[in-house]
Amino acid sequence: MPEVMLYPARYDTCRLAVDKAFEIFPLPVKGKKVLIKPNVLRASEAEEHVVTNPAVLLAVVEKVEVMQPASIVVGDNPGIFSYGANEEAFKKTGLMQAAKGYYQNIGNDSVKVDFNPDFMPVVSVSQAVLDADLIISLPKFKTHGLTVITGAIKNSYGFLPGAQKATLHRIAGNAERFHELLVDVFQIRVPDLFIVDAIVGMEGNGPASPDLRAIGLILAADNAVALDAVIATMMGCAPEKLRFLQKAKEKGLGDYDLRTIELIGEMKHIPDFKLPPLSGAANLDNEHIQTAIHSRAILRPHPDPDLCTGCGICVAQCPVSALSMVDHLPQVDAGTCIACFCCQEICPEKAITLQ
């Protein structure tokens, strides 16, 4: 029977909850390569609570450090409005400092893997995800206009670098298919432990809503379906209504029936919690959001000839070899480019623009 921990916490005491999570869900960390993946939606202030709080990340990093891993990587591929600004997003949120030097731009190195051809035959996944012996996922307790909740399964969408995330949004076409797509991404590499920042949660039309709720908990589990079922129930959403949980159960990834889940701690329903529409209409019918997704999906890098020195760093660092030097200027193969915009981030002359 899967277990879900619910442990009272504040940001200044959350290390106690993290210690408890590792006690209940022990990981063989010693000598292993560990990837710690927070939820980094976009560059924002920590007080906005659109990302995993730095205090939670710091507590997990310090816990893993003392367990003598072979290596630690802290990284994520931010959402649509922070493509090409991975480092900026980590710095502004305070997550860079909390990473204690283990931060890595995991969008700079990716590999193509087979995917569900109903959406795309292959997708690019950050190499760090596939190289890790252990993955610790740190979701934020939030709502989402398209998936209703952002939790353990949704946090793995950040394994995909760049604007292919926007492309997949567009290809899915409707909320039900996007829910199913999320499970396919999650299955590429299922994390080993989930620790949720539910000290301050988000309600309303997330994942960047101004409506915050003090919840005062750290949640943890080693089964994402069980954990998301508890999150949904706390929010007042019946987990069986969420298509991504239905699909995950169909694939044998877990069960959302609370009768099959052992709760370690007290689960309380949050009164009058504001949920987005279950249909996903908040996003699918919003012309401005759809225009933004489309505009990010079609952006490609272009060099400024007045700034570019022809150093070739962008060509060497492109994770999918979409750039080549032509007449001392980098040129992009639009069909190969995954729009991760690593070239823009890494350019020492800031000579790459997006068009």
C-alpha positions as CSV (number, residue, x, y, z in Angstrom):
1,M,0.0,0.0,0.0
2,P,1.5,3.4,-1.0
3,E,2.1,5.9,1.7
4,V,1.8,9.7,1.7
5,M,3.4,11.8,4.4
6,L,1.7,15.0,5.6
7,Y,4.0,16.8,8.0
8,P,3.4,20.3,9.7
9,A,6.1,22.7,8.6
10,R,7.2,26.3,8.2
11,Y,9.9,27.5,5.9
12,D,12.3,28.1,8.8
13,T,11.8,24.6,10.2
14,C,11.2,22.6,7.0
15,R,14.4,20.6,7.4
16,L,12.6,18.5,10.1
17,A,9.9,17.6,7.6
18,V,12.5,16.7,4.9
19,D,14.4,14.5,7.4
20,K,11.1,12.8,8.2
21,A,10.4,12.2,4.5
22,F,13.8,10.5,4.0
23,E,13.2,8.4,7.1
24,I,9.8,7.1,5.7
25,F,11.0,6.8,2.2
26,P,14.8,5.9,2.4
27,L,16.9,6.3,-0.7
28,P,20.3,4.6,-1.3
29,V,22.0,7.9,-2.0
30,K,25.6,7.0,-1.1
31,G,27.8,6.9,-4.2
32,K,24.8,7.7,-6.5
33,K,24.3,10.5,-9.0
34,V,21.3,12.5,-7.7
35,L,19.2,15.0,-9.6
36,I,17.0,17.4,-7.5
37,K,14.3,19.0,-9.6
38,P,12.3,21.9,-8.1
39,N,9.3,23.5,-9.9
40,V,10.7,26.6,-11.6
41,L,7.9,28.0,-13.6
42,R,9.5,31.3,-14.4
43,A,11.6,34.1,-13.0
44,S,9.7,35.5,-10.0
45,E,10.2,36.5,-6.4
46,A,10.0,33.7,-3.9
47,E,7.1,35.5,-2.1
48,E,5.0,35.0,-5.2
49,H,5.1,31.3,-4.5
50,V,4.9,30.3,-8.2
51,V,8.1,28.1,-7.7
52,T,9.3,25.7,-5.1
53,N,10.4,27.8,-2.1
54,P,14.2,28.1,-1.8
55,A,14.0,27.0,1.9
56,V,12.6,23.6,0.8
57,L,15.3,23.2,-1.9
58,L,18.0,24.1,0.6
59,A,16.8,21.6,3.1
60,V,16.8,18.8,0.5
61,V,20.2,19.7,-0.8
62,E,21.7,19.8,2.7
63,K,20.1,16.5,3.5
64,V,21.4,14.8,0.4
65,E,24.9,16.3,0.9
66,V,25.5,14.5,4.2
67,M,24.4,11.1,2.6
68,Q,27.6,11.1,0.5
69,P,26.3,11.0,-3.1
70,A,28.7,10.7,-6.0
71,S,27.2,13.9,-7.4
72,I,24.3,16.3,-7.1
73,V,22.7,18.3,-9.8
74,V,20.0,20.9,-9.2
75,G,18.1,21.9,-12.3
76,D,14.8,22.4,-14.2
77,N,13.7,23.6,-17.5
78,P,11.4,26.6,-16.8
79,G,8.1,27.2,-18.4
80,I,7.0,29.2,-21.4
81,F,7.9,32.7,-20.3
82,S,11.4,31.7,-19.1
83,Y,12.7,29.7,-22.1
84,G,16.3,30.8,-22.6
85,A,16.4,32.3,-19.1
86,N,17.1,29.3,-17.0
87,E,19.9,30.9,-14.9
88,E,17.9,34.1,-14.5
89,A,14.9,32.2,-13.2
90,F,17.0,30.4,-10.6
91,K,18.7,33.6,-9.5
92,K,15.6,35.8,-9.1
93,T,13.7,33.1,-7.2
94,G,16.5,32.5,-4.7
95,L,16.8,28.9,-5.9
96,M,20.3,29.5,-7.2
97,Q,21.6,30.3,-3.8
98,A,19.7,27.5,-2.3
99,A,21.3,25.1,-4.7
100,K,24.6,25.6,-3.0
101,G,26.7,25.5,-6.2
102,Y,25.0,22.4,-7.5
103,Y,22.9,24.3,-10.1
104,Q,23.2,23.1,-13.7
105,N,21.4,24.4,-16.7
106,I,20.0,21.0,-17.7
107,G,18.7,22.5,-20.9
108,N,22.2,22.7,-22.3
109,D,22.5,19.0,-22.9
110,S,19.7,16.8,-24.2
111,V,19.1,13.6,-26.0
112,K,16.3,12.4,-28.2
113,V,14.1,9.6,-26.9
114,D,11.2,7.7,-28.4
115,F,7.8,9.1,-27.5
116,N,4.1,8.5,-28.2
117,P,3.7,9.0,-32.0
118,D,0.1,10.2,-31.4
119,F,1.9,13.4,-30.3
120,M,5.5,13.4,-31.5
121,P,7.6,10.3,-32.5
122,V,10.6,11.6,-30.5
123,V,11.2,14.3,-27.8
124,S,14.4,15.8,-26.4
125,V,15.0,15.1,-22.7
126,S,17.6,16.7,-20.6
127,Q,20.6,14.4,-20.4
128,A,20.8,15.0,-16.6
129,V,17.4,13.3,-16.2
130,L,18.6,10.1,-18.0
131,D,22.0,10.1,-16.3
132,A,20.7,10.3,-12.7
133,D,20.7,7.2,-10.6
134,L,18.1,8.9,-8.3
135,I,15.7,11.8,-9.0
136,I,14.1,13.8,-6.2
137,S,11.2,15.9,-7.5
138,L,10.1,19.0,-5.5
139,P,6.6,20.1,-6.8
140,K,4.7,23.1,-5.5
141,F,1.2,22.7,-4.1
142,K,-0.7,24.7,-6.8
143,T,-3.6,24.8,-9.2
144,H,-3.2,24.9,-12.9
145,G,-5.7,26.2,-15.5
146,L,-5.3,23.2,-17.8
147,T,-4.6,20.3,-15.5
148,V,-6.5,21.6,-12.4
149,I,-3.6,20.7,-10.1
150,T,0.2,20.9,-10.4
151,G,1.7,18.1,-8.4
152,A,4.0,15.1,-8.7
153,I,3.1,14.1,-12.3
154,K,3.0,17.6,-13.7
155,N,6.4,18.5,-12.3
156,S,8.1,16.0,-14.6
157,Y,7.0,18.1,-17.6
158,G,10.1,20.2,-16.8
159,F,12.3,17.2,-18.0
160,L,11.7,18.6,-21.5
161,P,13.9,21.5,-22.5
162,G,12.8,24.4,-24.5
163,A,9.8,25.3,-26.6
164,Q,8.9,21.7,-27.5
165,K,6.8,22.0,-24.3
166,A,4.8,24.7,-26.0
167,T,4.7,22.6,-29.2
168,L,3.2,19.7,-27.3
169,H,0.6,21.9,-25.7
170,R,-0.4,22.9,-29.2
171,I,-0.4,19.4,-30.6
172,A,-2.5,18.0,-27.7
173,G,-5.3,20.4,-28.8
174,N,-7.6,19.8,-25.8
175,A,-7.3,19.3,-22.1
176,E,-8.0,15.6,-22.1
177,R,-5.2,14.9,-24.6
178,F,-2.8,17.1,-22.7
179,H,-3.5,15.2,-19.5
180,E,-2.6,12.0,-21.3
181,L,0.5,13.5,-22.7
182,L,1.7,14.5,-19.2
183,V,1.6,10.8,-18.2
184,D,3.7,9.8,-21.3
185,V,6.3,12.4,-20.3
186,F,6.3,11.3,-16.7
187,Q,6.9,7.7,-17.8
188,I,10.2,8.7,-19.6
189,R,11.9,8.6,-16.2
190,V,9.7,8.2,-13.1
191,P,11.3,10.1,-10.1
192,D,12.2,8.1,-7.0
193,L,11.0,10.5,-4.3
194,F,8.5,13.5,-4.3
195,I,8.6,16.2,-1.6
196,V,5.9,18.9,-2.0
197,D,6.2,22.5,-0.9
198,A,2.7,22.9,0.6
199,I,3.7,25.4,3.3
200,V,2.2,28.2,1.2
201,G,0.0,26.9,-1.6
202,M,-1.7,28.5,-4.6
203,E,-5.4,28.5,-5.5
204,G,-7.4,30.1,-8.3
205,N,-6.3,29.9,-11.9
206,G,-2.7,28.8,-11.4
207,P,0.1,28.1,-12.0
208,A,0.9,31.8,-11.5
209,S,-2.2,33.0,-9.6
210,P,-2.0,35.8,-7.0
211,D,-4.4,33.8,-4.7
212,L,-2.2,32.2,-2.0
213,R,-3.2,29.9,0.9
214,A,-1.3,29.2,4.1
215,I,-1.4,25.4,4.4
216,G,1.6,24.7,6.6
217,L,2.6,21.2,5.3
218,I,5.3,19.3,3.6
219,L,4.0,16.3,1.7
220,A,6.1,13.4,0.6
221,A,5.6,10.1,-1.2
222,D,7.4,7.7,-3.5
223,N,4.3,7.1,-5.6
224,A,3.1,10.1,-7.7
225,V,-0.4,8.9,-8.3
226,A,-1.1,8.5,-4.6
227,L,0.4,11.8,-3.8
228,D,-1.5,13.7,-6.5
229,A,-4.7,12.0,-5.3
230,V,-4.1,13.5,-1.8
231,I,-3.3,16.9,-3.2
232,A,-6.5,16.9,-5.3
233,T,-8.6,15.7,-2.4
234,M,-7.2,18.5,-0.1
235,M,-8.1,21.0,-2.8
236,G,-11.7,19.7,-2.9
237,C,-11.3,18.0,-6.3
238,A,-12.3,14.3,-6.7
239,P,-9.1,12.7,-8.0
240,E,-11.1,10.3,-10.2
241,K,-12.2,13.2,-12.3
242,L,-8.7,14.1,-13.4
243,R,-7.8,12.4,-16.7
244,F,-4.1,12.3,-16.0
245,L,-4.7,10.3,-12.9
246,Q,-7.1,8.0,-14.7
247,K,-4.4,7.5,-17.4
248,A,-1.7,6.9,-14.8
249,K,-3.8,4.2,-13.1
250,E,-4.5,2.6,-16.5
251,K,-0.8,2.3,-17.1
252,G,-0.2,0.7,-13.7
253,L,1.6,3.7,-12.2
254,G,-0.6,3.7,-9.0
255,D,-4.1,4.2,-7.7
256,Y,-5.9,7.4,-6.7
257,D,-8.4,5.6,-4.5
258,L,-7.8,6.9,-1.0
259,R,-8.8,3.6,0.4
260,T,-5.7,2.1,-1.1
261,I,-3.4,4.8,0.3
262,E,-1.9,5.0,3.8
263,L,-1.7,8.5,5.2
264,I,1.1,9.3,7.6
265,G,-0.2,12.5,9.3
266,E,-3.5,14.3,9.1
267,M,-5.1,15.2,5.8
268,K,-7.6,18.0,6.0
269,H,-9.8,19.4,3.3
270,I,-9.0,23.1,2.7
271,P,-12.2,25.0,3.1
272,D,-13.5,27.0,0.1
273,F,-10.4,26.3,-2.0
274,K,-10.7,28.0,-5.3
275,L,-10.2,25.6,-8.2
276,P,-9.9,26.4,-11.9
277,P,-12.6,24.8,-14.3
278,L,-12.1,21.0,-14.6
279,S,-12.6,21.3,-18.3
280,G,-9.3,23.2,-18.8
281,A,-11.3,25.9,-20.5
282,A,-9.4,28.6,-18.6
283,N,-6.5,28.0,-20.8
284,L,-7.8,26.4,-24.0
285,D,-10.4,29.1,-24.6
286,N,-8.1,32.0,-23.7
287,E,-6.9,33.6,-26.9
288,H,-4.1,35.4,-25.2
289,I,-2.6,32.3,-23.6
290,Q,-2.9,30.3,-26.9
291,T,-1.3,33.1,-28.8
292,A,1.6,33.2,-26.3
293,I,2.1,29.4,-26.6
294,H,2.1,29.6,-30.4
295,S,4.5,32.6,-30.4
296,R,7.0,30.8,-28.2
297,A,6.8,27.6,-30.2
298,I,7.8,29.3,-33.4
299,L,10.6,31.5,-32.1
300,R,14.1,30.7,-33.5
301,P,17.5,32.2,-32.7
302,H,19.1,34.7,-35.0
303,P,22.6,36.3,-34.7
304,D,23.1,40.0,-34.6
305,P,26.0,40.5,-37.1
306,D,27.0,43.7,-35.4
307,L,27.6,41.9,-32.1
308,C,28.6,38.4,-33.1
309,T,32.3,37.6,-33.1
310,G,32.0,34.2,-34.8
311,C,33.5,32.5,-31.7
312,G,31.3,29.4,-32.3
313,I,30.4,28.8,-28.7
314,C,26.7,28.6,-29.5
315,V,27.4,26.0,-32.3
316,A,29.5,23.9,-29.9
317,Q,27.0,24.0,-27.1
318,C,23.7,23.5,-29.1
319,P,22.3,20.3,-27.5
320,V,20.8,19.1,-30.8
321,S,23.4,20.4,-33.3
322,A,20.9,22.7,-34.9
323,L,23.5,25.5,-35.5
324,S,26.3,25.7,-38.0
325,M,28.7,28.5,-39.0
326,V,28.0,30.1,-42.4
327,D,30.2,33.1,-43.4
328,H,31.3,33.5,-39.7
329,L,27.7,33.7,-38.4
330,P,25.7,30.9,-36.8
331,Q,22.8,29.7,-38.8
332,V,19.9,27.7,-37.5
333,D,18.2,24.6,-39.0
334,A,14.7,25.4,-38.0
335,G,13.5,21.8,-38.3
336,T,16.2,20.5,-35.9
337,C,16.0,23.4,-33.4
338,I,14.0,22.5,-30.2
339,A,13.9,26.2,-29.2
340,C,15.6,25.7,-25.9
341,F,17.5,29.0,-26.5
342,C,20.7,27.7,-24.8
343,C,22.5,29.6,-27.5
344,Q,21.0,32.9,-26.3
345,E,21.9,32.1,-22.7
346,I,25.5,31.1,-23.4
347,C,26.5,33.7,-25.9
348,P,29.3,35.8,-24.4
349,E,28.4,38.8,-26.6
350,K,24.6,38.6,-26.1
351,A,24.4,38.5,-29.9
352,I,21.5,36.0,-30.2
353,T,18.0,37.4,-30.6
354,L,14.8,35.5,-30.9
355,Q,12.6,35.9,-34.0
